[in-house]
Amino acid sequence: MSVRDRRLPLLTAALLAALTTAACGGGGGDGGTAAAAGEQAADTVPVAATDDACDVASAELPAGTHSFAVTNSGSQVTEFYVYADGDRVMGEVENIAPGLTRELLVELPAGSYETACKPGMVGDGIRAGLTVTGEAATLSEDETLARASADYQRYVQSQTGALLEQTTAFTDAVEAGDVEGAKALYPVARTYWERIEPVAEVFGDLDPLIDGREGDQAEGEDFTGFHRIEQALWVGGTTEGMAPYADRLLADVQEVVDLADGTTLEPLQLANGAKALLDEIATGKITGEEDRYSHTDLWDFAANLEGSEAAVQALRPYLEEADPELVAEIDERFAATEAELEQYRTDGGWTPHDQLTEDQLRGLSDSVTALSESVSRVAAVVADR
């Protein structure tokens, strides 16, 4: 996902730690429960990550679904990616804190790939080649799963037009010097972005260019995108010097829209994306780190929640047959999280993050933790077709 700087204040760090511990206690991270991982032990690929190494146990794998178990023995939070040609993201797992192991289920057809660990979650990462050979039945050969992917693509297409329209309005206001107008449009445009981030994140560097935060950039890289303009609007109270950033943002969003409209996520990417959106809430929205200048984090929280639910709903026909009890649990926990969030809806949108108390943030955190644990098990159910 987008390259992130996780240097959090004391309260938000504690909340993040609680979320991470709960998710990992559920065993899933991005790859399902510990029990599910155990069922697929023959396909588990250990990855030893440190601050200067990323040792994948095998550089050659048979075609099919594999679970990468990434153990971070370094001193920095890291990420793990599997890239296809052009840095197209086949799968990723973020926020692997020192001492933790997180798992990633990813389906790989025959071809050449690269694995990457990103200590500090910046830069191109420590990369190595991965060759996948042979043939295997794909998850999308299941008619119900193929329909889920197609249904989700239609959802994405329903959002991309509004994303482009609202980003255009936002960047027009920036270029016109309309500070208050741009402030009002900023969280609206981001709503459509945050709903479809799982597909946007497939396209390599576009996500961090659009959504990277200050400090996320590797040495020599410029700070661009939504948050660069957010900083100018709320900290400087100005749009001066922002026209080039507005132009770049709109061009990057246009590229994502063009690519997303023609991209169908595979079933396992869809399942992982549903969980990844909840991780976005845990690592950015609950903490206030995402929209640190405007404090419009609950707009993003709501959008991530809606996007995650859309992904799960696309998979629902398959899940109802494969694990109806999990579906009921997920439904209950989505409803609980939505009810917790709804307390902070206002006439103008949502309560600013910096106006929430520690107890209110803890309530939101607890609800997302429970929901994330349930959704983390979807990928294993899908992989066990």
C-alpha positions in Angstrom: 0.0 0.0 0.0 1.1 3.6 0.2 4.4 4.1 1.8 3.8 5.3 5.3 5.6 7.1 8.1 4.3 5.7 11.4 5.9 8.1 13.9 2.8 8.5 16.0 2.2 10.5 19.2 1.8 8.5 22.4 -2.0 8.0 22.4 -2.2 7.1 18.8 0.8 4.7 19.0 -1.0 2.9 21.8 -4.1 2.6 19.8 -2.2 1.3 16.8 -0.4 -1.2 19.0 -3.7 -2.5 20.3 -5.0 -3.0 16.8 -1.9 -4.7 15.6 -1.8 -7.0 18.5 -5.4 -8.0 18.1 -5.0 -8.6 14.4 -1.9 -10.7 14.8 -3.5 -12.5 17.7 -6.3 -13.4 15.3 -3.5 -15.0 13.3 -4.5 -13.4 10.0 -2.6 -10.3 9.3 -3.5 -10.3 5.7 -3.5 -14.0 5.2 -6.2 -15.5 7.5 -6.3 -17.2 10.9 -3.4 -19.2 12.4 -5.5 -22.3 11.9 -6.1 -21.5 8.3 -2.4 -20.9 7.8 -1.7 -24.2 9.5 -4.0 -26.0 7.0 -1.9 -24.6 4.2 1.5 -25.3 5.8 2.9 -27.1 2.7 2.5 -23.8 0.8 4.0 -21.5 3.4 7.1 -19.6 2.3 9.1 -18.1 5.2 10.5 -14.7 4.7 13.2 -13.4 7.1 13.2 -9.6 7.1 15.7 -7.4 8.8 16.9 -3.8 8.3 19.2 -4.8 5.5 18.0 -8.1 4.2 14.9 -9.8 2.8 15.5 -13.5 2.7 12.7 -15.4 0.9 13.0 -19.2 1.6 12.5 -20.1 -2.1 13.3 -18.2 -5.3 11.2 -20.7 -7.3 7.6 -21.7 -6.7 4.9 -23.8 -8.5 2.0 -21.9 -9.8 -0.9 -21.5 -7.4 -1.7 -19.9 -4.0 1.1 -19.4 -1.5 1.3 -18.0 2.0 4.3 -15.8 2.7 5.1 -15.7 6.4 7.1 -12.6 7.0 9.1 -12.3 10.2 10.6 -9.0 11.0 13.8 -9.3 13.1 15.0 -5.8 12.4 14.5 -2.6 14.3 12.2 -0.8 11.9 8.6 -1.4 10.8 8.6 -3.1 7.4 6.4 -4.1 4.5 6.5 -7.0 2.1 5.4 -7.0 -1.5 5.2 -9.4 -4.4 5.5 -7.4 -7.7 4.7 -8.5 -11.3 6.1 -6.7 -14.3 6.0 -2.9 -14.1 5.7 -3.0 -10.3 2.2 -4.2 -10.5 1.3 -5.3 -6.9 0.2 -8.9 -6.7 0.0 -8.8 -2.9 1.4 -6.9 0.0 1.4 -6.8 3.8 2.1 -3.6 5.7 3.0 -2.6 9.3 5.1 -5.6 10.2 6.5 -4.3 13.5 9.9 -5.6 14.9 9.4 -9.1 16.4 6.2 -9.8 14.6 5.3 -12.3 11.9 2.5 -11.4 9.4 1.2 -13.6 6.6 0.2 -12.8 3.0 -1.8 -15.2 0.8 -1.2 -14.5 -2.8 -2.2 -16.3 -6.0 0.6 -16.5 -8.6 0.3 -17.8 -12.1 3.5 -18.8 -14.0 5.8 -15.9 -14.6 8.6 -13.8 -13.3 8.1 -11.7 -10.1 10.0 -9.7 -7.6 9.7 -9.9 -3.8 10.5 -6.8 -1.7 10.9 -5.9 1.9 10.8 -2.1 2.8 12.4 -1.4 6.1 11.0 1.9 7.3 8.3 1.5 4.7 10.1 3.8 2.2 11.9 3.5 -1.1 12.0 0.6 -3.6 12.8 -2.0 -1.0 15.2 -4.9 -0.8 14.3 -6.9 -3.9 14.9 -10.4 -5.2 13.7 -12.4 -8.2 10.9 -15.0 -7.9 10.1 -17.5 -10.6 6.8 -19.3 -10.7 6.4 -22.2 -13.1 3.9 -24.8 -14.1 0.1 -24.7 -14.2 -2.6 -24.7 -11.6 -6.3 -24.1 -11.5 -7.0 -20.5 -10.7 -9.5 -19.3 -8.1 -11.3 -17.3 -10.8 -12.2 -20.6 -12.5 -14.8 -20.8 -9.8 -17.9 -19.2 -11.3 -19.0 -17.5 -8.1 -15.6 -16.1 -7.4 -15.3 -14.8 -11.0 -18.6 -13.1 -10.6 -17.4 -11.5 -7.3 -14.4 -10.0 -9.1 -16.7 -8.7 -11.9 -19.2 -7.2 -9.4 -16.4 -5.4 -7.5 -15.1 -4.0 -10.8 -18.5 -2.5 -11.4 -18.4 -1.0 -7.9 -15.0 0.6 -8.7 -16.3 2.0 -11.9 -19.2 3.5 -10.0 -16.7 5.4 -7.9 -14.0 6.5 -10.3 -16.2 9.0 -12.2 -17.0 10.8 -9.0 -13.3 10.6 -7.9 -12.2 12.4 -11.1 -15.1 14.9 -10.9 -14.4 15.8 -7.3 -10.7 15.9 -7.6 -11.1 18.2 -10.6 -13.3 20.5 -8.5 -10.7 20.4 -5.7 -7.7 21.2 -7.9 -9.7 23.9 -9.7 -10.3 25.6 -6.3 -6.6 25.3 -5.4 -5.6 26.9 -8.7 -8.1 29.7 -8.3 -6.7 30.5 -4.9 -10.0 29.6 -3.2 -8.7 28.4 0.2 -12.1 27.8 1.8 -13.6 26.2 -1.2 -10.6 23.9 -1.5 -10.8 23.0 2.2 -14.5 22.0 1.8 -13.8 19.9 -1.3 -10.7 18.1 0.1 -12.4 15.4 2.2 -15.1 14.9 -0.4 -12.6 14.1 -3.2 -10.7 11.8 -0.8 -13.8 9.9 0.0 -13.9 8.4 -3.5 -10.2 7.7 -3.4 -10.3 5.9 -0.1 -13.2 3.6 -1.1 -11.3 2.1 -4.0 -7.7 2.2 -2.7 -7.3 -1.7 -3.0 -7.4 -1.4 -6.8 -5.5 1.9 -6.9 -2.6 0.4 -4.9 -2.0 -2.3 -7.6 -0.4 0.4 -9.8 3.0 0.8 -8.2 4.1 4.3 -7.4 0.8 6.0 -8.1 -0.6 5.4 -4.7 2.2 7.1 -2.7 2.4 9.9 -5.2 -1.3 10.7 -4.6 -1.6 9.7 -1.0 1.8 9.8 0.6 2.3 11.9 3.7 5.1 14.1 4.7 8.1 12.0 5.7 7.0 9.0 3.6 9.3 9.9 0.7 12.7 8.4 0.1 15.7 10.7 0.1 15.4 13.1 -2.9 11.7 12.5 -3.6 9.3 15.3 -3.5 6.3 15.4 -1.2 3.2 15.5 -3.6 -0.5 14.6 -3.7 -3.5 15.3 -1.5 -1.5 15.8 1.7 1.0 18.2 0.2 -1.9 20.5 -0.7 -3.6 19.8 2.7 -0.5 21.1 4.5 -0.6 24.3 2.5 -4.3 24.9 3.1 -4.5 24.2 6.8 -1.0 25.1 8.0 -0.2 27.9 5.7 -3.8 29.0 5.0 -2.8 29.5 1.4 -2.7 27.9 -2.1 0.4 29.8 -3.1 2.8 27.6 -5.0 0.3 24.7 -5.1 -0.8 24.9 -8.8 1.9 22.5 -10.0 1.0 20.0 -7.2 -2.7 20.4 -8.1 -1.9 19.7 -11.8 0.2 16.6 -10.8 -2.5 15.3 -8.5 -5.2 15.6 -11.1 -3.0 13.9 -13.8 -2.1 11.0 -11.4 -5.8 10.5 -10.4 -6.7 10.5 -14.1 -4.2 7.7 -14.7 -5.5 5.7 -11.7 -9.1 6.1 -13.0 -8.1 5.0 -16.5 -6.2 1.9 -15.2 -8.8 1.0 -12.5 -11.7 1.1 -14.9 -10.0 -1.6 -16.9 -8.7 -3.7 -14.1 -10.4 -6.7 -12.4 -9.0 -7.8 -9.1 -8.5 -11.5 -8.7 -10.6 -13.1 -5.9 -7.7 -13.3 -3.4 -6.7 -9.7 -4.2 -10.3 -8.7 -3.4 -10.3 -10.5 -0.1 -6.9 -9.1 0.9 -8.1 -5.6 -0.2 -11.1 -5.8 2.2 -8.7 -6.4 5.1 -6.2 -3.8 3.8 -8.8 -1.1 4.0 -9.4 -1.8 7.6 -5.7 -1.7 8.2 -5.8 1.8 6.6 -8.2 2.8 9.3 -6.1 1.3 12.0 -2.8 2.8 11.0 -4.0 6.2 9.7 -7.5 7.2 10.6 -7.9 6.1 14.2 -4.5 7.6 15.0 -5.1 10.9 13.2 -1.9 10.5 11.3 -3.6 10.4 7.9 -5.1 13.9 7.7 -2.8 15.4 10.3 -3.3 19.0 9.2 -7.1 19.1 8.4 -8.2 16.5 11.0 -10.7 15.1 8.5 -9.7 11.5 9.3 -13.3 10.3 9.9 -14.2 11.1 6.3 -11.5 8.6 5.3 -12.5 6.2 8.0 -16.1 6.1 6.7 -14.9 5.7 3.1 -12.5 2.8 4.0 -15.2 1.1 5.9 -17.6 1.4 2.9 -15.0 0.2 0.5 -14.2 -2.8 2.7 -17.8 -3.7 3.0 -18.3 -3.4 -0.8 -15.4 -5.9 -1.3 -16.9 -8.4 1.2 -20.4 -8.0 -0.3 -19.0 -8.9 -3.8 -17.6 -12.1 -2.2 -20.8 -12.7 -0.2 -22.4 -15.4 -2.5 -19.3 -17.5 -2.3 -18.8 -16.9 1.5 -22.4 -17.8 2.3 -21.8 -21.2 0.8 -18.3 -21.7 2.2 -18.6 -20.3 5.7 -22.1 -18.9 6.6 -21.1 -18.4 10.2 -18.2 -16.1 9.2 -20.6 -14.1 7.1 -23.0 -13.6 10.0 -20.1 -12.6 12.3 -18.8 -10.1 9.7 -22.2 -8.6 9.2 -22.6 -8.1 13.0 -19.2 -6.5 13.3 -19.7 -4.2 10.3 -23.0 -3.0 11.9 -21.3 -2.4 15.2 -18.4 -0.4 13.7 -20.8 1.6 11.6 -22.9 2.4 14.7 -19.8 3.4 16.7 -18.8 5.7 13.9 -22.2 7.2 13.3 -22.1 8.9 16.7 -19.7 11.4 15.2 -21.6 12.3 12.1 -22.4 16.1 11.8 -24.4 18.2 9.5 -21.2 19.0 7.6 -19.8 15.5 7.5 -17.9 14.2 10.5 -16.4 15.4 13.8 -12.8 16.5 13.4 -10.3 13.9 14.8 -8.7 16.3 17.2 -12.1 16.8 18.9 -12.4 13.2 19.9 -11.6 12.1 23.4 -9.3 9.2 24.2 -12.3 7.1 25.3 -14.1 7.8 22.0 -11.0 6.9 20.0 -10.7 3.7 22.0 -14.3 2.8 21.2 -13.7 3.2 17.5 -10.4 1.3 17.8 -12.0 -1.6 19.6 -14.8 -1.9 17.0 -12.3 -1.9 14.1 -10.1 -4.4 15.8 -13.0 -6.9 16.1 -14.1 -6.3 12.5 -10.6 -6.6 11.2 -10.1 -10.0 12.9 -13.2 -11.4 11.2 -12.4 -10.0 7.8 -8.8 -11.2 8.0 -10.3 -14.8 7.7 -11.9 -14.1 4.4 -8.7 -14.7 2.3 -8.1 -18.1 3.8 -11.7 -19.1 3.0 -11.3 -17.9 -0.6 -8.0 -19.6 -1.0 -9.5 -22.9 0.2 -11.8 -23.1 -2.8 
